[in-house]
Amino acid sequence: MMVAGVDEAGRGPLAGPVVAAAVILCDGGIVGLNDSKKLSPKRRAVLEGEIKARCRWAVGIASVEEIDEINILQATFLAMTRAVDGLVAAQGAAAAPSLMLDEVLVDGNRLPRWGYKARAIVGGDALHDEISAASIIAKEHRDALMRDAAQLHPQYGWEKNAGYGTAQHMAALREYGPTAFHRRSFAPIAQLSLI
């Protein structure tokens, strides 16, 4: 049975894209998988390397512009769809995706509107290894994007806060204003824009 796990990273931050990953585990699985938030950064990085080397995976991204245009929930679904479509395409099954995946397990309580047979599972990143693996890939990918963005805008501390509204990030927003990486549809940024 071909099962893919899907999870996202970056729904709550004030800056940066939302990233989703889809993973089909390799034979024998990966030892030590868990919800990415419950793993140390060092352990996550080791597991990411192992997942990427041994399993089938893909990443989907929805940009800040897409988040602001269609809202964060729909942008998350878009990123998830891109991840699963990418996984299917990489397997050469783009013409017949239903033949490729028996089921897609999605962390959360809602599903994108797509043609895949899928189940939403609350807390799935701690329950299903496929979702745990996707959680790790999504978080590591998004954190790397935010570290790169921090090189351009070091005052916001994105290399540490990943775009979340920490005290440092909020203070920098008040002092320097929002950047192109900020989600203008999110209340703290929208309110700053009114000042």
VEXTOR-167412 format. One record per residue (C-alpha): residue number from 1; x, y, z; residue in three letters. Coordinates in steps of 0.1 Angstrom, whole numbers, plus 5000, padded with zeros to 4 digits. Layout:
BEGIN
   zami      X      Y      Z   pavex
    NUM      X      Y      Z     ALA
...
# end
This chain:
BEGIN
   zami      X      Y      Z   pavex
      1   5000   5000   5000     MET
      2   5014   5034   4990     MET
      3   5007   5060   5017     VAL
      4   5020   5095   5018     ALA
      5   5021   5117   5048     GLY
      6   5016   5155   5045     VAL
      7   5023   5183   5070     ASP
      8   5030   5220   5068     GLU
      9   5052   5245   5086     ALA
     10   5046   5282   5089     GLY
     11   5009   5289   5093     ARG
     12   5013   5312   5122     GLY
     13   5043   5334   5115     PRO
     14   5040   5370   5105     LEU
     15   5067   5366   5077     ALA
     16   5077   5341   5051     GLY
     17   5059   5315   5030     PRO
     18   5040   5285   5042     VAL
     19   5057   5252   5033     VAL
     20   5042   5217   5031     ALA
     21   5060   5184   5025     ALA
     22   5047   5151   5013     ALA
     23   5067   5119   5021     VAL
     24   5063   5082   5012     ILE
     25   5085   5063   5037     LEU
     26   5112   5039   5025     CYS
     27   5111   5002   5032     ASP
     28   5120   4997   5069     GLY
     29   5110   5032   5077     GLY
     30   5131   5057   5096     ILE
     31   5140   5052   5133     VAL
     32   5133   5081   5157     GLY
     33   5106   5100   5138     LEU
     34   5083   5123   5158     ASN
     35   5065   5156   5155     ASP
     36   5092   5180   5143     SER
     37   5084   5204   5172     LYS
     38   5093   5177   5197     LYS
     39   5128   5171   5182     LEU
     40   5160   5191   5189     SER
     41   5173   5210   5159     PRO
     42   5203   5187   5157     LYS
     43   5181   5156   5157     ARG
     44   5157   5171   5131     ARG
     45   5187   5178   5108     ALA
     46   5199   5142   5110     VAL
     47   5165   5128   5104     LEU
     48   5160   5152   5075     GLU
     49   5191   5139   5058     GLY
     50   5181   5103   5063     GLU
     51   5145   5109   5050     ILE
     52   5158   5128   5019     LYS
     53   5184   5101   5012     ALA
     54   5161   5070   5017     ARG
     55   5125   5081   5011     CYS
     56   5104   5097   4984     ARG
     57   5095   5133   4992     TRP
     58   5085   5166   4978     ALA
     59   5080   5201   4991     VAL
     60   5053   5226   4981     GLY
     61   5054   5263   4989     ILE
     62   5028   5291   4989     ALA
     63   5043   5325   4988     SER
     64   5036   5355   5010     VAL
     65   5017   5371   4981     GLU
     66   4995   5340   4978     GLU
     67   4989   5340   5016     ILE
     68   4978   5376   5014     ASP
     69   4956   5370   4983     GLU
     70   4938   5338   4992     ILE
     71   4942   5336   5031     ASN
     72   4965   5313   5051     ILE
     73   4942   5283   5052     LEU
     74   4938   5282   5014     GLN
     75   4975   5289   5009     ALA
     76   4983   5260   5032     THR
     77   4961   5238   5012     PHE
     78   4978   5251   4980     LEU
     79   5012   5242   4994     ALA
     80   5000   5208   5004     MET
     81   4986   5202   4969     THR
     82   5018   5213   4953     ARG
     83   5038   5189   4976     ALA
     84   5016   5159   4968     VAL
     85   5014   5167   4931     ASP
     86   5052   5170   4931     GLY
     87   5056   5137   4948     LEU
     88   5033   5120   4923     VAL
     89   5050   5137   4893     ALA
     90   5084   5126   4906     ALA
     91   5072   5090   4905     GLN
     92   5060   5094   4869     GLY
     93   5024   5089   4878     ALA
     94   5012   5124   4869     ALA
     95   4989   5110   4843     ALA
     96   4972   5087   4868     ALA
     97   4977   5100   4903     PRO
     98   4950   5077   4917     SER
     99   4972   5048   4907     LEU
    100   5001   5062   4925     MET
    101   4988   5068   4960     LEU
    102   4964   5046   4980     ASP
    103   4960   5072   5006     GLU
    104   4973   5106   5018     VAL
    105   4974   5112   5056     LEU
    106   4972   5149   5064     VAL
    107   4981   5164   5098     ASP
    108   4951   5185   5110     GLY
    109   4914   5185   5109     ASN
    110   4907   5196   5073     ARG
    111   4917   5185   5038     LEU
    112   4924   5204   5006     PRO
    113   4900   5198   4978     ARG
    114   4919   5174   4956     TRP
    115   4914   5141   4938     GLY
    116   4935   5121   4963     TYR
    117   4919   5096   4987     LYS
    118   4929   5113   5020     ALA
    119   4923   5114   5058     ARG
    120   4928   5144   5081     ALA
    121   4943   5133   5114     ILE
    122   4945   5157   5144     VAL
    123   4979   5153   5160     GLY
    124   4989   5130   5131     GLY
    125   5026   5142   5132     ASP
    126   5029   5123   5165     ALA
    127   5008   5093   5154     LEU
    128   5019   5084   5118     HIS
    129   5056   5081   5107     ASP
    130   5047   5094   5072     GLU
    131   5033   5126   5087     ILE
    132   5062   5129   5112     SER
    133   5087   5127   5082     ALA
    134   5067   5153   5063     ALA
    135   5067   5175   5094     SER
    136   5105   5173   5096     ILE
    137   5110   5181   5059     ILE
    138   5086   5210   5060     ALA
    139   5100   5226   5091     LYS
    140   5136   5222   5080     GLU
    141   5129   5236   5046     HIS
    142   5110   5266   5059     ARG
    143   5136   5273   5086     ASP
    144   5163   5273   5059     ALA
    145   5143   5298   5038     LEU
    146   5139   5321   5069     MET
    147   5176   5319   5077     ARG
    148   5183   5330   5041     ASP
    149   5157   5359   5044     ALA
    150   5174   5369   5077     ALA
    151   5206   5376   5057     GLN
    152   5187   5403   5039     LEU
    153   5169   5417   5070     HIS
    154   5189   5408   5101     PRO
    155   5171   5431   5124     GLN
    156   5140   5409   5126     TYR
    157   5158   5378   5140     GLY
    158   5142   5354   5116     TRP
    159   5171   5330   5119     GLU
    160   5159   5324   5155     LYS
    161   5122   5331   5154     ASN
    162   5114   5318   5119     ALA
    163   5091   5348   5114     GLY
    164   5069   5344   5145     TYR
    165   5058   5375   5164     GLY
    166   5085   5374   5191     THR
    167   5093   5405   5212     ALA
    168   5124   5411   5190     GLN
    169   5104   5407   5158     HIS
    170   5076   5430   5170     MET
    171   5101   5457   5182     ALA
    172   5119   5456   5148     ALA
    173   5086   5459   5130     LEU
    174   5077   5490   5150     ARG
    175   5112   5505   5143     GLU
    176   5118   5495   5107     TYR
    177   5083   5486   5094     GLY
    178   5073   5456   5073     PRO
    179   5093   5441   5045     THR
    180   5082   5422   5013     ALA
    181   5086   5390   5034     PHE
    182   5058   5401   5058     HIS
    183   5022   5389   5055     ARG
    184   5002   5421   5051     ARG
    185   4969   5403   5057     SER
    186   4980   5393   5092     PHE
    187   4966   5416   5119     ALA
    188   4999   5429   5134     PRO
    189   5012   5439   5100     ILE
    190   4979   5453   5088     ALA
    191   4976   5474   5120     GLN
    192   5012   5487   5115     LEU
    193   5004   5497   5080     SER
    194   4975   5519   5092     LEU
    195   4998   5539   5115     ILE
# end
